[in-house]
């Protein structure tokens, strides 16, 4: 706040312009560094600019040349690691393997190698997803035992909750019936109620509920 209060507007705008190109170049720095190392420094900024422009770069050639000069001088900042978010890692784990791209498979493998807990959680999560998709409830007790023995704490706790209602959960994974239809009707009734709340009578609500959508 003090910086914005005490700094002239022209200086703030100039600093914003100075920072913006670096942000545009950031996704391409790893490629530039690799090309610089491969060519042992014998590569022009113009050539690198044309190469990354084909890969989606939208910044100026001057920014590329400045980064190349910093590499030659040994003053370039290290490339920040591109660490995927927990949400993204979870989506890679829970999706069927045949739906992942080669890049996603490679990124997930890197995460698994970097964190043994994620490796074990990934294997157990995929095994549990297979139980649910293919209704293999008879394999649930062995899965619970494995999760309770060596899974990360959140997953071992989840396995403990499943054990408390083992019969009900097993039935849900084996039998073809479920409460899905009932839950759908409950959701429909709540939606109708909220839509006319305070603006219509009970008779209208009753009529809309009993009438087929």
C-alpha positions in Angstrom: 0.0 0.0 0.0 2.8 2.4 0.8 4.4 1.7 -2.6 1.3 2.6 -4.4 0.7 5.6 -2.2 4.2 7.1 -2.5 5.1 6.2 -6.1 4.2 8.3 -9.1 1.7 6.8 -11.6 4.3 6.9 -14.4 6.7 4.8 -12.4 4.0 2.3 -11.5 3.0 1.9 -15.2 6.7 1.6 -16.2 7.3 -1.1 -13.7 4.2 -3.0 -14.8 5.4 -2.9 -18.4 8.8 -4.2 -17.3 7.3 -7.2 -15.4 4.8 -8.2 -18.0 7.2 -9.5 -20.7 9.0 -11.7 -18.1 5.6 -13.3 -17.3 5.0 -13.9 -21.0 8.4 -15.6 -21.4 8.2 -17.7 -18.2 6.5 -20.8 -19.8 9.3 -20.8 -22.5 12.4 -20.3 -20.3 12.9 -24.0 -19.8 13.0 -24.6 -23.6 15.3 -21.6 -24.1 17.7 -22.8 -21.4 17.7 -26.3 -22.9 18.4 -24.9 -26.4 21.2 -22.7 -25.0 22.9 -25.6 -23.3 22.5 -27.8 -26.3 24.1 -25.3 -28.6 26.7 -24.4 -26.0 25.7 -20.8 -26.2 26.2 -20.6 -30.0 22.6 -19.6 -30.9 21.1 -16.3 -31.8 18.2 -14.6 -30.0 16.4 -14.2 -33.3 16.4 -17.9 -34.0 15.2 -18.7 -30.5 12.5 -16.1 -30.8 11.2 -17.7 -34.0 11.3 -21.2 -32.5 9.2 -20.3 -29.4 6.9 -18.1 -31.5 5.9 -21.3 -33.3 5.2 -22.8 -29.8 2.8 -20.0 -28.8 5.0 -17.2 -27.6 3.4 -13.8 -28.0 6.0 -11.5 -26.5 8.7 -9.4 -28.2 12.1 -10.5 -29.6 13.9 -8.0 -27.2 12.8 -10.0 -24.2 14.2 -13.2 -25.6 17.5 -11.5 -26.4 17.7 -10.1 -22.9 17.1 -13.5 -21.4 19.8 -15.0 -23.8 22.2 -12.3 -22.7 21.6 -13.1 -19.1 22.3 -16.8 -19.8 25.6 -15.9 -21.4 26.5 -13.7 -18.4 25.4 -16.3 -15.9 22.9 -14.0 -14.3 19.7 -15.6 -15.4 17.2 -16.5 -12.7 16.5 -20.3 -12.3 13.4 -21.5 -13.9 10.6 -22.0 -11.4 9.4 -25.6 -11.1 6.0 -26.2 -12.7 4.3 -28.0 -9.8 0.8 -29.3 -10.6 -2.0 -28.4 -8.2 -3.5 -31.0 -5.9 -6.7 -30.8 -7.8 -5.0 -31.6 -11.1 -3.1 -34.5 -9.6 -6.3 -35.9 -8.2 -8.0 -35.7 -11.6 -5.1 -37.6 -13.2 -5.4 -40.3 -10.5 -9.1 -40.8 -10.6 -9.6 -40.7 -14.4 -9.3 -44.0 -16.3 -5.7 -44.5 -17.6 -6.8 -44.7 -21.2 -8.2 -41.2 -21.1 -4.9 -39.6 -20.0 -2.6 -38.1 -22.6 1.1 -39.0 -22.8 2.0 -35.7 -21.2 -0.4 -36.3 -18.3 0.9 -39.8 -17.8 4.5 -38.5 -17.7 3.6 -35.7 -15.2 1.8 -38.1 -12.9 4.8 -40.5 -13.1 7.1 -37.6 -12.0 4.8 -36.8 -9.1 4.7 -40.5 -8.0 8.5 -40.7 -8.1 8.8 -37.5 -6.1 6.4 -38.5 -3.3 6.0 -42.1 -2.1 2.8 -41.3 -0.2 1.2 -40.1 -3.5 2.4 -43.3 -5.1 0.6 -45.5 -2.6 -2.5 -43.3 -2.5 -2.6 -43.4 -6.3 -2.6 -47.2 -6.4 -5.2 -47.6 -3.8 -7.4 -44.9 -5.2 -7.4 -46.5 -8.7 -8.1 -49.9 -7.2 -11.1 -48.4 -5.3 -12.4 -46.6 -8.4 -12.2 -50.0 -10.2 -14.3 -51.6 -7.5 -17.0 -48.9 -7.9 -17.0 -48.8 -11.7 -17.3 -52.6 -12.1 -19.3 -53.3 -8.9 -16.7 -55.7 -7.4 -17.8 -55.3 -3.8 -16.3 -58.7 -2.9 -12.9 -57.2 -3.1 -13.6 -54.4 -0.6 -12.4 -56.1 2.6 -8.9 -56.8 1.1 -8.8 -53.2 -0.1 -9.7 -51.9 3.4 -7.0 -54.0 5.0 -4.3 -52.7 2.6 -5.4 -49.1 3.1 -5.4 -49.4 6.9 -1.9 -51.0 6.9 0.2 -48.6 4.8 -1.9 -45.9 3.2 -1.6 -42.2 4.0 -3.6 -41.1 7.1 -6.5 -39.6 5.2 -7.1 -42.7 3.1 -6.6 -45.1 6.1 -9.2 -43.0 7.9 -11.6 -43.4 5.0 -11.0 -47.1 5.0 -11.9 -47.2 8.7 -15.3 -45.4 8.0 -16.0 -48.0 5.3 -15.4 -50.8 7.8 -18.0 -49.4 10.1 -20.7 -49.8 7.5 -19.1 -52.7 5.6 -22.3 -54.6 4.8 -24.1 -51.5 3.5 -21.1 -50.4 1.4 -20.6 -53.9 0.0 -24.3 -54.1 -0.9 -24.0 -50.8 -2.7 -21.1 -52.2 -4.7 -22.8 -55.5 -5.6 -26.5 -55.0 -5.9 -28.1 -53.2 -8.9 -30.4 -51.1 -6.7 -29.6 -47.7 -5.3 -31.3 -44.7 -3.8 -30.5 -42.6 -6.8 -34.1 -42.3 -8.0 -35.3 -41.2 -4.6 -32.5 -38.7 -4.3 -33.4 -37.3 -7.8 -37.1 -36.8 -6.7 -36.0 -35.1 -3.5 -33.7 -32.7 -5.5 -36.6 -32.0 -7.8 -39.0 -31.2 -5.0 -36.4 -28.8 -3.4 -35.8 -27.1 -6.7 -39.6 -26.5 -7.2 -40.0 -25.3 -3.6 -37.2 -22.7 -3.9 -38.4 -21.5 -7.3 -41.8 -20.4 -5.9 -41.0 -19.8 -2.2 -43.0 -16.9 -0.9 -44.7 -16.3 -4.2 -47.3 -19.1 -4.5 -49.5 -21.2 -2.4 -49.1 -24.8 -1.2 -51.7 -26.0 -3.7 -49.5 -24.8 -6.6 -46.5 -26.5 -5.1 -48.5 -29.7 -4.7 -49.7 -29.6 -8.3 -46.2 -29.0 -9.7 -44.7 -31.8 -7.6 -47.4 -34.3 -8.6 -47.3 -33.3 -12.3 -44.7 -35.1 -14.4 -41.9 -32.8 -15.6 
